[in-house]
Structures are given as C-alpha cells and as structure tokens.
Amino acid sequence: MSRNTLFVAGLALILAIGALVLPFVLPSDTGGEAVDLSGIRADITQLKQASSSQSMRIAYMDAEAAFLVFVTAVSDLRQQITDKNNEIAELNQERTQGLVSDADYQRRLYVLQAELLDARITTAAGTLKRMIASDEFADLRSALVTLSDQGQPLVDAINELVSTILVGAIDAGEFQQRLAAYTQAFNEFDGYVTSAATTKLVQATDMVANEYGYDLVVRKKDVIMYRNPATIDDITDLVKAEITGYL
C-alpha cells in the first residue's frame, strides 16, 4: 500500500469509528451541568411529594476516584505509555543541555512520537480485549467485539508508521500529517473504550444504590459543595469494591 493510500485509509477509519453506534452511557463534563441539576431537583421534589413522612436517603459518588479502579487494573498495559513519555522527557533534557544536535533530536523525537502512539493504541486495544473476556462486560460484548474489529486497521496503520519512521522512509511533512490523522482516530477509538468502562461504573452505582436502599445518588464533581455527613453518605468505596475485578 502506498503512503498516500495508507494516509487516506487512516482518514476513512476516523469516519468509520466515529459512525459506530454503541449502547454506552458517557456523562458529559461540558454543557450538561444545568440539565443535571434541574433533573436532580425534579427527582428530589417528586420523592418529597410521594412520601413526605418517609425520610429520603441520599448519597454521592466520586466518579473520578472510582474510575481509577479500572485504570489501576490495566496498569501493566499502561506502563509502556509511561516508559515512552519518560524517553521523550529524557530526550528533551538532552536537547536543553546541548547534548544532541537539532537534526538528531528531530529524528529521535519523530520515532518516539510514533512509538508513543503505538503504545497508546496497544494499551487501549489490550484493555478492550480484557473487557471482551470479562463476564462483567457480557452485556456489552457484541458491541465491544465490533469496536475491536473496527479498530484493528488503525492498530496496523500505526504499527506500519513506526516501522516507516524507524528506517527513515518518510519525509517530515507526511509523517506529521499521518501522525495527526492517526492520533485523531485513536482518540475516538479510546473514547469508546472509556465509554464502556463508564457504562459499567454507572451500572455498578445503580446496583449499590438499590442494594443499600438509596433514593438518590449524585455525582460529587457536579453538585457537592457541602454535605451533612449525618444525612448524606459517600458510597464511592462501595462502588469501587463492586467494580474491583471487572478487569
């Protein structure tokens, strides 16, 4: 496959992944606060009207802290990303100290940038494989398999880019163009993987809330500025315990 053909394939893959419809629930951090707050107020009003004599049980959950359970579960996969970031930092330090020429710095940086993207896609694909194999993700398995199949051409394209830059068989302009396109495609692919984990986090929160008899659970980041610990519980640890072992 020629370089231009492979580049076009990378752009096409962006559209293919972007068009993939998955049954995931991903909370938005931008533009959604007003809707979330109005919904919470409506829920509280409805609960009060339904049973004014019965005390309402309210809890909150730190979604970011709970999500770290998934991140920790794939820390072995993520180590390769850390290693490449460290190599880039060391290269930049060498340049600052005048230990490397500009030409050599640029050549090595291109290689490391390609290898870093390769490490990122390998980590995301590896995480996706663990989800597919997990019984806890069984309800999403069909969509996850489809996503894995859709993402494989991107994995192959990034691997090929690493091989090409290692032997210097590509000019700087084309490399940067392809790297940018593949990075954009990767971000979309990784977003769907993250969305799958977020879906399980939402489901786990629902399970905990029902098991412990809570009427309302709010997300800490969006609404909690003050709480009375005697009346509003933190169920973050309960949710973290529930999702431990999912991956």
N, C-alpha and C positions, 0 to 999 in steps of 0.2 A: 504494500500500500504506500502511495507517495505521501510526502509530508503534508501537502495541501489537502489531499483526500482525508488523511487522518485528522487534520485540524477541523475540517468540515464535519467529520463524524463526531468529533467532540462537541461541536455546537449543536448538532442534531440530538445528541444524548441529553443535553441540557433540557431541550424541549420534551424529550421522551420522559425523563424523570419528573419534570415539572407537571406533566399532564397525568401522571399516575395518581389515581384516586384511592386513598387508603382510609379505612374506618378508624382514624386516630383522632383523639381529642387533645389539642395542644393549646393551653392557655396563652393568651396574648399579653405582652407586657406594655404594649403601646396602644393607646386609644381605647382601652377597654375598661379603665377604672370606673368611669361614670356608670356604665351599664352594670358592672359587677356590684357596685354599691347600691344602686337602685333595686337590683334584684334581691340583695341581702335584706334591705329594708322591707321590701314587699313580703319576703318569707317571714320575717320577724312579726310583721303586722298580722299576717294570716295565722301564724301559730298562736299569737296572743288572743285573736278573736275566736279561734277554735276551742281554746280551753284556758280561760282567764284564771281558773282556780288551780291549774296544774303548772308547777314551775318548769320553765323551759331549760333544757340542758344545752349549753353552747360550748364549743371547743374551737381551737385554732390549730393550724398545722403549718410548720415551716417547710415549704416545698423544696426550697433550695438545699436545706440541710438533709432532708430525706433523700433527695436525688443523688447525693454523694454516695449513698449505698451502692447504686449502680456503677458510679464512676470507680469506686474502690474495687468492685467485683471484677473489673476489667483492667486493673492497674498493671497487670503483666503485659497486656496488649499495648497499653499506653506508654510503657517505658521507652519504646522505640521513638516516640514523638519527643519525649524529654531528652533523649540522647542526641537527636538531631538538632534540637534547639540549643543544647549545650555546645555542640560543634560550631554552630553559627555564631554563638556568643564568643567562643574562643577565637574564631577567625576575625571577627570584628576587633577583638582586643589586639590581635597580632597587627592588624592594619593601623590601629591607633598608635601602637608602639613602633611603627615603621619597619616591621619585620617581614613584610610581604609587599611585593610590587603591586601596582594598581591592576595590571593585566592578570597576574596570578590570582589576586584577590577576586576579581570578577569571575574568572573561570571557576574557581573553587566555590564561590557563592552560588553560581548557577547550578552546579552539581548538588550542593546541599539543599537548595530550594526544591529541586526536583525530588530528592530523596526524602525531604520532609513531607511533601505532599503524598509521596508513595507510602510513607509511614502512617499518615493520617487516614488514607483510604484503606490501608491494610487493617488498621485498628477498627475502623467503622465496619468493614466487611466481616472481620472476626467477631465483633460484638453482635452483628446481625446473625451470624451462624449460631452463636450461643443462644440467642433468642429463639431461633427456629427449633433448636434442640430441646429447649426448656418446656416442660409441661405447663408451667405458669403462663406461657405465651401461646398456648394451644389455640385459643380463640382468635389469635391474630396470625396464625401460622401461614395460611394461604396467602395473605397479603404480603407477609414477610418474604416468602419464597419468591413471589412475583418481583418484589423490590430487589432481591438478591440477583435474580436473573437480569433485571433491567440495569443493575449497576455493574455487572461483570465487564461489559465493554469499556467502561471508564477505568476499571482496575487495570485492564490490559493496556489501555492507551497511556496511562500514567507510567506503567512499567516500561513501556516502549520509549517514553520520553526520557526516563532515567538512563536507559541504555544508549540512547542517541547522544545525550549531552556528555556522557562519560567518554565517548570516543571523539567528541567534538564535531560530529557530523550534522551540525545545525548552526545557523547564524543567530546572533543575539536577538534580532528583531522577531524572527519566527519563534524562537524559544519563549520569549516573554509573552507573545501572543497566545501560544498554546498553553503555557503555564496559567495565564489568566483565565482562559476558557475552561480548562480542566479544574481549576480552583472553584470557579463558579458552579460547575456541575457537581463537584464534590460537596460543596456547601448545601446544595439541595438534597443530595443523597443522604448526607449526615443528618440533615434536618428531619428526614423521615424516620431515621433510626432513633433519633432523640424523641420524636413524637410517639413512637411505640413504647419506649420506656415511660414517658409521661402518662400515657394511657393506663399503664399498669399501676402507676402511682395514684392516679385518680381512683381507679378501681379498688386499690388497697385501702385508701382513705374511706371510701364508701363502706367497705367491709368492716373496718374498725368502728366507724360511726354507728353502724347498725348493731354490731355486737355489744357495744358499750352503752347503747341507748341514747345517743346524742340526737338532738333535734336539728342542730345547725352546726356546720363546720366551716370556718372562714380561713382564707389564706393569709398568713401573717404578713407577708410583704405588702399586700394591697391595703389592708384596713386596720391592723392592730397598732394603735399608738399608745393605748393604755388598756390594761385589763385588771379586773379584780380576781386574783388567784383563787379566791374562795368560791367564785361562781363560774369562772371561765377556765377550762382546762387546756393544757397543751398536750396534744396527742401525737406529737412528732415522733417520739420514741416508740410508740405503739405501731405507727405506720412503718417506721424503719425496721422494726422487728418482723413485721409482716412480709416485707419485700426482701429481707435478707435470704439469700439462697435462690432467688429468682434467676440469677445469672451464675 
